[in-house]
Every structure is written in structure tokens, then in C-alpha cells.
Amino acid sequence: MLALEATLPNITAHTLIAGLIAQADDAPGLALAVVRDGRLVAQHCVGLANLEHRVPIRPDTGFHIVSMSKTFDAAAVLTLAATGALSLDDDIRRHLPELPAAISKTGAVKICNLLSMTSGLRDTLEIERLRGRWGVDRSSVGDLLAIAYRQSEVSAPVGTEYMYANINFVLLREIIRRVTGMPTDEYRRRVLYEPLGMTATCERAHDGIVLAGLAAPYVPDGTAWVRATDLLGIAGDPLVTNLEDLTRWILAIRDGRLGGTATTPLMAERTRLNDGNCVYYGLGLAHRRYRGLQVLCHSGSQPGYKAHIAYLPERDLGVAVLSNREDAAPAALACSVIEACLGDDFPASHPEHGAAERLASTNLPRDPFPAIEGTYVDAETGEWLTLALRNGVLHAETLGDPLFLYHAGNGVFRDGEDYRATLPAELSFEFAAGPETTICRANLGGRRSRLIKQPPRTLDGQALRAFAGRYESEEIASRHEVSLGADGLVIQYGIGFETGRSFAMTSIAPDIFLVQPTAPGIAYRHVFGFERNAGGRIIAATVTMDRLRGVRLERIA
């Protein structure tokens, strides 16, 4: 078992971590570890793994790590590639012939496209949520594969953009199973867990699997904590681990090799799109920068489970965070730990320092920046974002995660190596007179769109009533009911499903509405763009979200 070794230079482990965490001992909590120069130098656990039985979180407490599972899957695929059992350039239909040929109409989807999130495939996890399914059960993994095998459309042409989608790794795990002839977790155990001494890491694909020592997930409901139930994501990313095993995994990333396979250099190399531009994701690892330093990292998030790992090769520093509370911000906490560990040992200052002064000293002929605040919509793609300036920092809410951007000159804002953002982003603005007063051109991790600022919109009951009706997609077996409620339009997901829910629809542009499903632990955003016929009648809706694009729903008469 790993033991806590002494302290970091000039600062005790207790001072380092306890001073960064504002956390009650009688609430859900977290576990955190720091690795420096190949040694575990700090470890801290706070809060309860189980509120009902008041079980404290310890270094051996298990947590779902959700999307962080992808780092293990990627390493497993690379070991198979090293032995020649598969090639990263293999057409995935060679291993999964059930996939329709239509997914390759813009080119073969290769294993490397799955690993790098550049396949453009529709995310079946998001399709399930769109269908009104939020929870996980024994059939969920099989259902995700079955939906994938039915998809003849894609969200984007292969290799043209980075689009994070869980289906990529659901398919990779199935490829591992077929190539090795054994359950995927058994193969991971042989090549990853056992060689690294990771005794607590395993797969848990649904709630029917009971694991001793597993922390329960909690989400806030008013002033109380309640157990999360909307855990569909663990069907797509099923691994459970603890702080001790995760520390060993950081050390494996640091070493760079698993057996005879050089894994980390391949996982961390930034992916190049068809147009030559690089994105921040490699093969199962994110490649970020913070204050001039390279950060290899990955996060995981489900209602009530939050996880993050980060390793800085240039400073030989690693951080692991696991939590069972919905309001945890593990990447931000990891950033604070990195700051505390390194002090002034950064090549650059934090981009937030002097942001207001840089913005004020812009050389543009007039000061247009107050005009950029507001809501923006790309009517063609369904992309949506809202912008607000605070102390020189441009805060952006998107269909995915929030962004923090800084003025880089000439009306261009970039993420500025702000580690809190989950993807690099760049926004530029055009200011003109007329109906398109402010135009935002956005590049979000390689995904480009042109968004127009929208004025506040208020529609009367007669205008809203035109959208009411039932909308269905035979391809994804989806049913939605739009109706006029007391406060505006309401949409029901999953008609006929036990888990169906109703959510408010907010008008954000002509014939375009934003839906923000609200329930404890749910934070998904969907844009519904409605289509009219020549006579002006609504005949269909197209749905866009962060990981799924262009799903058409026909209005049923």
C-alpha cells in the first residue's frame, strides 16, 4: 500500500491540502493525492462516503471515475496495437461489421478516430437521454451498442472536428472484447491493473453490481443531500477505482510505458484534423497548458461523481481528485494544488492577472466590448452560448462546459491556457449596424460556428401555441410532447418511459428554443430548432446538443 511520505518542500501536506478545501466533515466529500518526483507526497480525505451510515472517505474508498475510464481503455487499445492484434488505422467496421456502411460515406472511421474523438459518430448515450432515459440498468451497455448499429447519420464528417462522444469508447471496449476473446475488464486487468498493483480497480456497468467500500453519489436537493439516480453515464464509462490505485495510474502515466508499450507519448500527442489544425485531445488523454506548462489530464463527471487527474511532465507533478458530491470542482481544485505546489515556478503568469487592464488598453477605434454580452445562436448548427464580462474575463456558457476567455488583441478572446476550461476556445467579433449587430465566430476545441447576438424574446400564447404537438423520430425511437403551460412552452421527454420528465423551453432566436433539463444532478442543454413548411406551419424540429447534432423529429399530425 502506498504510504504518505513526509512533506512537500517548505509546506506540510496538511497545510497544503486542508487549506485549499472548504469542506464539512459530515457531508459528501473527496479524496486527493499529490505525486512529486515519482513519490506520493500528500494525501487527504474529507467527508463521508455514505451519509446514511456515516462512513468516512478513506484512501481505499471506491469512486466511479466515469470519463476518466477512457484513459484506461486507450492504454489497453495501444497494447493491442503494439502486438499487432489490431491497427490504429483499422476501419472500425472491420471489427464491428454491424455498423452501417453509411457512417463511412465521408471516409472510413478508424480506431484512431475513436480514440481521438474525431469520428463524428452520433453519441448514443445522448440519444438515450434525448429519449428520456436517464438511469442505468443491466441492459444499458447492450442498448447503447444496438442504437449505434442503427445509426445511418453522423454528427460530423470523420476527421473534420473534435466532438467529445462516449460512443467512441463504448465501441472501443467492444473491439477489445472481440479482438481478445475475453471481457474487456479481464483484459485490462491482465495488462494494466495487475502489472501496476491496482487491486481495487474494476468495471461496474450498472447499479445491480454491489461493491464493498464504494462511495454513494450525492446531489443537492434544496438544503439536503440526496442520492443521485440519473447515472446513465456509467454504462458508457464503467470503471471504479480508489485514491491509492489512481495514484499508481498517475505514476504509470509518468513512466510512459506499460510493459513494452510506449503508451503516454501516443496518448498525449495532440490530434491533427483533416485540415491540419490540432485539437487539444490526443488518444485518450487531454493535452492542455497552464501558465506555460504542459498538463496531461482527464476529467470524469456524473451526477454525484466527479474525478480528475493531471500530470505536469516539466515539473514532475501529478494530482488526483475523487469526489462523491455534485458541486465538487475537481479540475479547479487540482489547479489550486498545482499553484500551491509550484509557487512562482511557472514560465507565465495566470491569464486572469491584468485581464481588465489588457481589455481596457485595446487599440480598437471604439469600445465595443460591452455590446458583446448577451445570448448568441447559430441558426444553422444550433450552437448556443451566452457571454458576460467580469473584471476583464469573458465568461461563456455553452451547450457543454463553461469557458473563461481573455482578450488577446484585435477583438479576439482566447482561453489563455486557463486550466479551468475543459477545451481550448477562441472567439472573435464583428460589429456592424443592422439586424446582425454583433457576430461571434467561435472555435470551440476545433468546432467552428458563426453565431449572431439575439435580442431578448417574448412570445405570446398564440405564437407559442403554434409549436405545440408531438414530435417523433423513428430512427432513434424518440417521442416528445410540446405543450403550452402556464409560464410558456413545456416539453416532455420519453413519452411512455417511466423516467420521462417535463422541462421548460426558452425562446432564444426565431423558431429556436433552449431546453435545460433541471433535476438534481442533471445539467444537459438541448437546442430545438423548428422547421416550417411553405405555408408557415411547424412540421419538424432538429435537436442539437454538445455531443449530438442534427437529430430530426417529425411533427405528428
C-alpha positions in Angstrom: 0.0 0.0 0.0 1.3 3.5 -0.8 2.2 5.5 2.3 2.2 9.2 2.9 5.9 10.3 2.6 7.0 13.3 4.6 6.1 16.6 3.1 6.5 18.8 0.1 9.4 21.3 0.3 8.6 24.1 2.8 5.0 23.1 3.2 3.3 20.3 5.1 0.8 18.1 3.4 -1.8 19.1 5.9 -1.3 22.8 5.3 -1.2 22.3 1.5 -4.5 20.4 1.1 -6.6 21.3 4.2 -6.0 25.0 3.4 -7.5 24.5 -0.1 -10.6 22.6 0.8 -13.7 24.2 2.4 -15.5 21.0 3.2 -17.7 19.9 6.1 -16.8 16.5 7.6 -20.5 15.4 7.8 -21.3 16.0 4.1 -20.2 14.1 1.0 -16.6 14.8 0.3 -13.5 14.0 -1.6 -10.1 12.3 -1.7 -7.0 14.0 -3.1 -3.4 12.9 -3.7 -0.2 14.7 -4.9 2.7 12.9 -6.5 6.1 14.7 -6.9 9.3 13.3 -8.4 7.7 9.9 -8.5 6.7 9.8 -4.9 3.3 10.2 -3.1 3.9 13.3 -1.0 0.4 14.3 0.1 -2.9 12.5 0.6 -6.0 13.9 2.1 -9.6 12.6 2.6 -12.5 14.5 3.9 -16.3 14.0 4.2 -18.5 10.9 4.1 -18.7 8.1 1.6 -22.2 7.2 2.9 -24.4 9.7 4.7 -26.9 7.2 6.0 -24.3 5.1 7.8 -21.8 7.9 8.3 -18.9 6.1 6.7 -15.9 8.3 6.2 -14.0 8.6 3.0 -10.6 6.9 3.1 -7.8 6.3 0.6 -9.3 2.9 -0.1 -12.8 4.2 -0.7 -14.1 3.4 -4.2 -15.5 6.1 -6.6 -16.8 5.9 -10.1 -14.4 7.8 -12.3 -16.7 8.0 -15.3 -15.0 9.5 -18.3 -11.5 9.1 -16.7 -12.1 5.4 -17.6 -11.2 6.4 -21.2 -7.5 6.7 -20.2 -7.5 3.0 -19.2 -9.4 2.0 -22.4 -7.0 3.9 -24.6 -3.9 2.3 -22.9 -5.5 -1.1 -23.4 -6.0 -0.5 -27.1 -2.4 0.7 -27.5 -1.1 -2.5 -26.0 -3.1 -4.4 -28.6 -1.8 -2.3 -31.4 1.8 -2.9 -30.2 1.3 -6.7 -30.5 -0.3 -6.4 -34.0 -3.7 -7.6 -32.8 -5.2 -4.5 -34.4 -4.0 -1.3 -36.0 -4.9 2.2 -35.1 -5.6 2.7 -38.8 -8.1 -0.2 -39.0 -11.6 0.7 -40.3 -13.8 0.1 -37.3 -16.3 -1.8 -39.5 -13.6 -4.5 -39.9 -14.1 -5.3 -36.2 -17.8 -4.2 -35.9 -19.5 -5.2 -39.2 -22.9 -4.4 -37.7 -22.2 -0.7 -38.1 -23.9 0.7 -41.2 -21.8 1.4 -44.2 -23.4 4.9 -44.3 -21.2 6.1 -41.4 -18.2 5.9 -43.8 -19.7 8.0 -46.6 -17.2 10.8 -45.9 -14.3 8.3 -45.3 -13.5 5.3 -43.2 -13.9 5.8 -39.5 -10.7 4.4 -38.0 -9.8 3.2 -34.5 -7.6 6.3 -34.1 -10.7 8.4 -34.8 -12.5 6.8 -31.9 -9.5 7.3 -29.6 -9.2 11.0 -30.5 -12.9 11.9 -30.5 -12.8 12.8 -34.2 -15.1 10.0 -35.5 -18.1 12.3 -35.9 -20.4 9.5 -34.8 -23.6 10.2 -33.0 -23.3 9.7 -29.3 -25.8 7.0 -28.3 -25.6 8.0 -24.7 -27.0 11.4 -25.6 -29.6 9.7 -27.8 -30.8 7.7 -24.8 -31.1 10.9 -22.8 -33.0 12.5 -25.6 -35.3 9.5 -25.5 -36.0 10.2 -21.8 -33.7 7.6 -20.3 -31.5 9.0 -17.5 -30.8 5.9 -15.4 -28.6 2.8 -15.9 -29.6 -0.8 -15.7 -28.3 -4.2 -16.8 -29.2 -3.8 -20.4 -27.8 -0.3 -20.9 -24.5 -1.2 -22.5 -26.2 -3.5 -24.9 -28.7 -0.9 -25.7 -26.0 1.7 -26.5 -24.4 -0.7 -29.0 -27.8 -1.6 -30.5 -28.6 2.1 -31.1 -25.1 2.7 -32.6 -25.7 -0.2 -35.1 -28.9 1.6 -36.3 -27.4 5.0 -37.0 -27.0 5.8 -40.6 -26.4 9.5 -40.0 -23.4 11.2 -38.3 -22.9 14.4 -36.3 -19.9 15.5 -38.4 -17.8 14.1 -41.3 -14.9 11.9 -39.9 -11.8 13.8 -39.0 -13.2 17.3 -39.5 -13.6 18.3 -35.9 -13.2 17.3 -32.3 -16.5 16.2 -30.8 -16.5 14.5 -27.4 -18.8 11.5 -27.6 -19.0 8.5 -25.3 -19.9 6.2 -28.1 -16.3 6.2 -29.3 -15.2 4.4 -26.2 -18.3 2.1 -26.0 -17.2 0.9 -29.4 -13.6 0.6 -28.4 -14.4 -1.6 -25.5 -16.5 -3.9 -27.8 -13.5 -4.0 -30.2 -11.2 -5.0 -27.3 -13.6 -7.8 -26.3 -13.8 -9.2 -29.8 -10.1 -9.0 -30.6 -9.0 -10.6 -27.3 -11.9 -13.0 -26.9 -12.3 -12.1 -23.3 -14.3 -9.5 -21.3 -12.8 -6.1 -21.7 -12.2 -5.7 -17.9 -10.4 -9.0 -17.8 -8.0 -7.8 -20.5 -7.5 -4.5 -18.7 -6.8 -6.5 -15.5 -4.1 -8.6 -17.2 -2.3 -5.7 -19.0 -3.0 -2.8 -16.7 -4.3 -3.4 -13.2 -2.2 -6.4 -12.1 1.2 -5.2 -13.5 0.7 -1.9 -11.8 -0.6 -3.3 -8.5 -4.1 -1.8 -8.9 -6.1 -4.2 -6.8 -9.3 -2.1 -6.4 -9.9 -1.0 -10.0 -12.7 -2.8 -11.8 -15.8 -2.4 -14.0 -19.2 -1.6 -12.6 -21.6 -1.1 -15.5 -24.9 -0.8 -13.5 -26.3 -0.4 -10.0 -27.0 -4.1 -9.7 -23.3 -4.8 -9.1 -22.6 -4.4 -5.4 -19.0 -3.3 -4.5 -17.8 -3.1 -0.9 -16.4 0.3 0.0 -18.0 2.2 -2.9 -18.9 5.8 -2.1 -22.5 6.7 -2.7 -23.1 9.6 -5.1 -25.0 12.7 -3.8 -26.6 15.7 -5.4 -28.1 18.8 -3.6 -31.9 19.0 -3.4 -32.7 22.2 -1.7 -30.8 22.3 1.5 -30.4 18.5 1.7 -28.2 15.9 0.0 -29.9 13.1 -1.8 -28.6 10.1 -3.6 -28.1 10.6 -7.4 -30.2 8.3 -9.6 -29.5 9.6 -13.1 -26.3 7.6 -13.7 -26.7 6.5 -17.3 -23.1 7.6 -17.9 -21.6 4.7 -16.1 -22.9 2.5 -18.9 -20.5 4.3 -21.2 -17.6 4.7 -18.7 -17.9 1.9 -16.1 -14.7 1.9 -14.1 -14.4 2.2 -10.3 -11.2 2.9 -8.5 -9.8 4.4 -5.3 -7.2 7.1 -4.5 -4.4 4.5 -3.9 -4.9 2.9 -7.3 -5.4 6.2 -9.1 -2.0 7.4 -7.7 -0.5 4.3 -9.2 -2.1 5.2 -12.5 -0.6 8.7 -12.4 2.8 7.1 -11.8 2.2 4.8 -14.9 1.4 7.9 -17.0 4.6 9.5 -15.6 6.7 6.4 -16.5 5.2 6.5 -20.1 5.3 2.7 -20.7 3.2 -0.3 -19.9 5.3 -3.3 -20.3 7.0 -2.9 -23.7 4.4 -0.4 -25.0 5.2 3.3 -25.0 1.7 4.5 -24.1 1.8 8.0 -22.7 3.6 9.7 -25.7 0.9 8.3 -28.0 -2.0 9.1 -25.7 -0.8 12.7 -25.1 0.1 13.7 -28.7 -2.4 16.2 -30.0 -4.6 15.0 -32.8 -4.4 16.7 -36.2 -7.7 17.2 -38.1 -8.1 16.8 -41.8 -7.4 20.5 -42.3 -4.1 20.3 -40.5 -5.3 22.1 -37.3 -4.5 20.4 -34.0 -7.1 19.9 -31.2 -6.4 19.5 -27.5 -7.2 15.8 -27.3 -4.8 13.0 -28.0 -5.5 9.3 -27.9 -7.5 9.1 -24.6 -5.6 12.0 -22.8 -6.3 15.7 -22.9 -3.3 17.9 -23.7 -3.8 21.3 -22.0 -1.5 24.1 -21.0 -1.5 26.1 -17.8 0.7 29.2 -17.2 3.2 28.0 -19.8 3.4 24.3 -18.7 2.0 21.2 -20.4 -0.7 19.4 -18.5 -1.8 15.9 -19.4 -5.2 15.4 -17.8 -8.7 13.9 -18.0 -11.9 14.5 -16.0 -14.9 12.4 -15.2 -18.4 13.6 -14.3 -21.7 12.1 -13.5 -24.4 13.3 -11.1 -22.7 12.8 -7.7 -19.3 11.5 -9.0 -16.5 13.9 -10.0 -12.9 12.9 -10.8 -9.8 14.5 -12.3 -6.2 13.5 -12.9 -3.4 15.9 -14.0 0.3 15.4 -14.7 2.8 18.1 -15.5 5.9 16.5 -17.1 8.0 19.6 -17.0 7.6 19.8 -13.2 7.1 16.1 -12.5 4.0 16.8 -10.5 0.7 14.9 -10.5 -2.6 15.4 -8.8 -5.6 13.1 -8.4 -9.1 14.1 -7.1 -12.1 11.9 -6.5 -15.4 13.1 -5.1 -18.9 11.9 -4.4 -20.6 15.4 -4.3 -22.2 17.1 -7.3 -20.8 20.6 -6.5 -17.2 19.4 -6.5 -14.9 21.2 -9.0 -12.0 18.7 -9.2 -10.2 20.4 -12.1 -10.3 23.8 -10.3 -9.1 22.1 -7.1 -6.3 20.4 -8.9 -5.3 23.8 -10.3 -5.2 25.3 -6.8 -3.0 22.4 -5.7 -0.6 22.9 -8.6 -0.4 26.6 -7.7 0.4 25.7 -4.1 3.0 23.1 -5.0 4.8 25.2 -7.6 4.6 28.7 -6.1 6.3 31.0 -8.5 7.8 28.2 -10.6 5.8 28.9 -13.7 7.0 30.3 -17.0 4.0 32.7 -17.2 1.5 34.4 -15.0 -2.1 33.4 -14.7 -4.1 34.9 -17.6 -6.6 36.4 -15.1 -3.8 38.7 -13.8 -4.1 42.0 -15.6 -7.1 40.9 -17.7 -9.1 44.0 -17.0 -6.1 46.3 -17.8 -5.4 44.5 -21.1 -9.0 44.8 -22.2 -9.1 48.5 -21.3 -6.0 49.2 -23.3 -7.3 47.7 -26.5 -6.3 49.7 -29.6 -9.7 49.3 -31.3 -11.1 52.7 -32.6 -14.1 52.4 -30.3 -15.0 50.4 -27.2 -17.4 47.7 -28.5 -16.9 45.2 -25.7 -20.0 45.9 -23.5 -22.0 45.1 -26.7 -20.7 41.5 -26.8 -22.6 40.5 -23.6 -25.7 38.5 -24.3 -27.1 35.4 -26.0 -25.8 34.1 -29.3 -27.2 31.5 -31.6 -26.0 29.8 -34.8 -29.3 29.1 -36.5 -27.7 26.7 -39.0 -25.9 24.4 -36.5 -28.0 25.1 -33.3 -24.9 26.2 -31.4 -25.7 28.5 -28.4 -23.8 30.5 -25.9 -24.2 33.3 -23.5 -21.4 35.8 -22.8 -20.7 38.0 -19.8 -17.7 40.2 -19.0 -16.4 40.2 -15.4 -13.2 42.0 -14.4 -11.8 41.7 -17.9 -12.6 37.9 -18.2 -15.2 36.8 -20.7 -17.4 34.1 -19.2 -19.1 31.9 -21.7 -21.9 29.4 -21.0 -22.2 26.8 -23.9 -24.1 23.6 -24.7 -21.1 21.9 -23.0 -18.9 23.2 -20.2 -18.4 26.9 -19.2 -15.4 28.8 -20.7 -13.2 31.6 -19.5 -11.6 33.8 -22.2 -9.2 36.7 -22.2 -8.7 39.5 -24.7 -5.7 38.7 -27.0 -6.0 41.8 -29.1 -8.0 43.0 -32.1 -11.3 41.8 -30.7 -10.1 38.2 -30.3 -10.6 36.3 -27.0 -8.8 33.1 -26.2 -8.9 30.7 -23.2 -5.3 31.9 -22.4 -4.2 28.5 -21.0 -6.8 28.8 -18.2 -6.9 25.3 -16.8 -10.5 25.7 -15.6 -11.7 25.4 -19.2 -12.1 21.9 -20.4 -11.2 22.7 -24.0 -9.3 25.5 -25.9 -11.5 28.1 -27.3 -11.3 31.3 -29.4 -14.0 33.9 -30.0 -13.7 36.8 -32.4 -16.3 39.5 -33.0 -17.6 41.6 -35.9 -19.6 44.8 -35.1 -21.9 46.3 -37.7 -25.2 48.1 -38.0 -28.4 46.4 -39.0 -30.1 43.2 -37.9 -26.8 41.4 -37.4 -25.3 43.9 -34.9 -22.8 41.6 -33.3 -21.5 38.4 -34.8 -19.4 35.9 -32.9 -17.1 33.5 -34.7 -16.3 30.7 -32.3 -13.8 27.9 -32.4 -14.6 25.5 -29.6 -11.9 22.8 -29.5 -11.9 22.7 -33.3 -15.6 23.1 -33.8 -16.3 26.3 -35.7 -19.6 28.2 -35.9 -20.9 31.7 -36.7 -23.3 33.0 -34.0 -25.5 36.1 -34.1 -26.4 38.0 -31.0 -30.1 37.8 -30.2 -32.3 40.4 -28.5 -34.5 39.3 -25.6 -37.5 37.5 -26.9 -41.1 37.3 -25.6 -43.7 35.3 -27.4 -47.5 35.5 -26.6 -49.6 32.4 -26.1 -50.9 32.4 -29.7 -47.3 32.4 -31.1 -46.3 29.7 -28.7 -49.3 27.5 -29.4 -48.1 27.0 -33.0 -45.2 24.8 -31.7 -47.4 22.5 -29.6 -47.7 18.9 -30.7 -46.0 15.5 -30.7 -42.6 15.1 -32.3 -41.1 11.7 -33.1 -38.0 10.1 -34.7 -38.4 6.6 -35.9 -34.6 6.3 -36.3 -33.9 6.8 -32.6 -37.4 5.8 -31.3 -37.8 9.2 -29.6 -41.0 10.8 -28.6 -41.5 14.4 -27.3 -44.7 16.3 -26.5 -44.6 20.1 -26.7 -47.4 21.9 -24.9 -48.3 25.3 -23.7 -48.1 25.6 -19.9 -48.8 28.5 -17.5 -45.4 30.0 -18.0 -44.7 29.1 -21.6 -43.8 26.1 -23.7 -43.1 22.8 -21.9 -41.5 19.7 -23.5 -41.9 16.2 -22.2 -39.1 13.7 -22.8 -39.6 10.0 -23.0 -43.3 9.7 -23.5 -44.2 6.2 -22.4 -41.0 5.8 -20.4 -41.1 5.6 -16.6 -38.3 8.2 -16.4 -40.0 10.7 -18.7 -39.7 14.3 -17.5 -41.1 17.7 -18.5 -38.9 20.8 -18.9 -39.4 24.4 -19.8 -38.5 25.7 -23.3 -36.9 29.2 -23.7 -37.1 31.1 -26.9 -33.6 32.2 -27.9 -34.0 33.0 -31.6 -36.8 32.9 -34.2 -38.2 29.3 -34.1 -35.3 28.2 -31.9 -35.7 27.2 -28.2 -33.3 26.2 -25.5 -34.2 23.3 -23.1 -32.3 23.0 -19.9 -33.3 19.8 -18.2 -33.5 20.6 -14.5 -33.4 17.9 -11.8 -30.9 17.1 -9.1 -27.6 16.4 -10.8 -28.8 16.9 -14.4 -27.2 19.8 -16.4 -27.7 18.9 -20.0 -28.7 21.6 -22.6 -30.5 20.9 -25.8 -31.4 23.3 -28.6 -34.6 22.6 -30.6 -34.8 24.4 -34.0 -38.2 24.2 -35.5 -38.9 23.9 -39.3 -41.9 25.4 -41.1 -43.4 24.5 -44.5 -44.2 27.0 -47.2 -47.5 27.8 -45.5 -45.7 28.7 -42.2 -46.9 25.6 -40.3 -44.4 23.9 -38.0 -43.6 20.4 -39.4 -40.4 19.2 -37.7 -37.7 20.0 -35.1 -34.0 19.4 -35.3 -32.2 18.8 -32.0 -28.6 19.8 -31.2 -26.6 19.3 -28.1 -22.9 19.3 -27.1 -22.3 15.7 -28.2 -25.0 15.1 -30.8 -26.1 17.2 -33.8 -28.9 17.3 -36.3 -31.4 14.8 -34.9 -34.6 15.4 -36.8 -38.0 14.9 -35.2 -41.1 14.9 -37.3 -44.2 16.6 -36.1 -47.1 14.0 -35.9 -50.4 15.4 -37.0 
